[in-house]
Amino acid sequence: MQDLHLLTVRETADLLQTKQVSSLELAEHYLSRANTHKALGAFLDCSPDATRLAAKAADQKIAMGNAPRLTGVPIAHKDIFVTKDFVTTAGSKMLKGYRSPFDATVVARLADAGMVTLGKLNCDEFAMGSANENSFYGKVHNPWDTSRVPGGSSGGSAAAVAAGLAPAATGTDTGGSIRQPASFCGITGIKPTYGRASRYGMVAYASSLDQAGPMARTAEDCALLLSAMCGADLDRDSTSLDLPPEDFTPGLNDSMKGLRIGVPKEFFADGLADDVRAAIDAALAEYEKLGAKRVPISLPRTELAIPVYYIIAPAEAASNLSRFDGVKFGHRAADYKDLADMYKKTRAQGFGDEVKRRIMIGNYVLSHGYYDAYYLQAQRIRRMIADDFQEAFNNCDLIAGPVAPSVAWTLGDKNRKPLDDYLADIYTLPASLAGLPAMSIPVGFGEGAMPVGMQLIGNYLQEGRLLNAAHQYQLATDWHLQRPVIFK
Ligand code: GLN
């Protein structure tokens, strides 16, 4: 079969279960596509032998009968998840060639569900970025227009799925890194409620914000994947929620009749590009046709999400990254005078500019004299942002708005400053700070025929409702089925 990469995860799983295709065939097909499209920059490490071994084991399980539903379906992982069989770099020189002695819980759960790992996907260094331009291992190109960015930090994941190099990928989202690249690449991605997915084995960026989630073509695929990857991991992640695994698929077909969709006025203020606004408006009109109602709401502290996030995230990053000292693992400078000199040189050589910038900001806001003024104040406003959502959810069942103010921008744009990227995170940061589940679904095309995503935000543990709303929209529209021509 030539067009295996046009299938969704669900369709691929069905073909496997009915033995119309083998996992090994799928693995070979995707490995060869990854190789053909190397120039996209999506994959960092492939270990074809490990992939083939897992695929053969999956085929045996299917032959024996009663194999779990996702058995044999290929997946690729963001290089933030540690893996035994593949190198893990987190996009950093610091971890060049690093091999973990264990698999991250999310990776292990998906493998237990029978999924076959294709390899590791490029990302911004330590997941810091919005364009995947901060990876030590090179930039990733957007499959819709290779002169543009795929979004970040899970840019490799989004590009791989959009280009049909993997039917699905894992991503992580600290301030938007699943939703924004999903939006830029025209795919579907969900960040669950903070604590749903175990952070064990995810290279830490900002621990109070980091969450793992699936990126795929459809909401139905995301439901299947999220069901397999979530669940309590209390012994290994102290922030893991004590909840049994949940199957998000049965609720997918619930009706949209009477669903109240909150539309925050702050998400449609100045700064939102007209093409994005038009696509979101049309999507909201489609929801009305399906029986949902628009409810005007307000999230008054939306703008504050940017300074709050860019204080809290760097503060946590500065302390998380202190472990990279050249002693325990990773890069160590070749020549040094003494211990302090070794630390200095190792960290100066191992970290890229954006990571250094954030370590400096983080240490500054945590330092004596500034801690109260910046860090504590940010924590207080973070709480208020979360309270604003609870106020809004008194009047609506979910919230809809843009993911990003514009479509994907041009790669290597010298006029873009780090601050431009920070500001472009405005619509994704609030849900991250509040720990709410949120997703991105493709709702059309804008400037340069680039994909536009719409964000859906739910209350705590309402992933099922989000996926249901996304699935119903995808049954009524076909934006999620569009593909970049050169990757057909
Ligand atoms: N763009 C944001 C940042 O640079 C979000 C990144 C993320 O979610 N990992 O921090």
Residues whose N, C-alpha, C, O or C-beta is under 5 A from the ligand:
A	BS01	LIG	A127 M128 G129 S130 G152 S153 T172 D173 T174 G175 G176 S177 D425
